[in-house]
């Protein structure tokens, strides 16, 4: 008969306790109440942050836009055709971000960028007004009427206003073409434009060799309102990446009225107060 001593039992229990390495992970989850028109309403997600990325059961990514007491309005980053009522959603704990790098130069991308193999995750820090240098250097547009009478300074914003078919896009593209050899990175953001119009702009930039220093972010008229809303933020993140690397940048939004329309469409669905 084999006898087991008490100290052996205690040693075995102690070894088992030391080897116990079960990982406990707390996940903030919710349930889909309603989905449609690029918006999903989620019950749960009690600790989700505004602008936080959430992941649906079938893999679609969304952004928490409207936080209410009993549900969360989520903007879908896809068509959401496979999302069903009652399916689960989990918060990722990450605020919406995109990978940015030099590799995007010369590319035409959409608002929701897929990661590149050479990506660099870049987190932006907002600079206060006091720490910024005042406008002291002009940005040459190549148009004598503008450069002589109403010059645009580097670090300045300028509104191109006019009726339809009056040449607003032509002014913007001519400004991009004039930056060749000026060490300026240009970002052209097309929001709600016809695909044929975007193709014409890209072809013009390619013919003149301007795509070498230009990034085109395009969300055409057939894109969901959610992606048209996010396109300017994508363009701004790309431009700021180069700005913080001490390179001059020029970003053109063509045009922001389409983004405002997309935001109003999203607001009417999610009941978010907006402009």
C-alpha positions, 0 to 999 in steps of 0.5 A: 500500500502506497502512503502519501505524506501530507507535505507531498500533497501540499507540494503538488498543490503548490506546483499546480497553483504556480503553473496556473496561468489562465488569462481572464479577459474582459470584453465590452459587448453588445447586441444588434437591435437594428441595422440599415442605411449604413447605421446600426443600433446596439444594445449594450456597449456600456463603456464604449467611447465616442469614436471608438471602433467596434467589431461585429460578429461577421467581421464588419468594423464600425465607429460609435457615433451616437451614445444614448442611455439605452443604445449606441448608434454605430456607423458601419464601415461597409455595406453591412449586408451580413449583419443580423439583428441579435448578433453580437458586437464587441468594442475594440478599445481603439479610437478610429485611426488609419495607417500612414506612410510614404508608400501612399504617395502616387496612390488613389485610396478610399476613406478606409485604408487597408494596412500596408506592409510598410505601414507606420502607425502615427498618432497625431498631437494637436498643437496649440495656436501659440506654438504655431508659426504665423503665416509668412511664406506664400503658396504659389498657385500658378494663377497670376490673378490669385498670386498677385491679388489674393495670395495664399499663404502656407498654413492658411485656408482658402475657400474656392466658391462659385457656381457649378461648372465654373472651374473650381476643380480646375483651380485646385488641380492647377495648384497641385500641378504648380507644386512640382519641384517645390517639395510639397506633398499634395492630398486631393480629397474627392467627396461625392464626385462622379467617378468619371470626374475623379478619373479625369483629375487622376489622369491629368495629374498622371500625364503631368507627373504630379502623382509622384507627390500626390495622394488621392482620397476618393469617395465617389457619389455611389459610396455610402454616406458614412465613408463620404463623411470620413474621407476628409478626416482620412485626407487630413491625417495623411497630410498631417503625417508629412507635416510633422515630418517637416514637409510642406503639404497642400490638401484640397477638399472637393468638396466639403458641401458633400460631406455636410450632406452626408453628415446630415443624412447620418444625423437624421438616421441616428438622431444626432444633433448636427449642423 
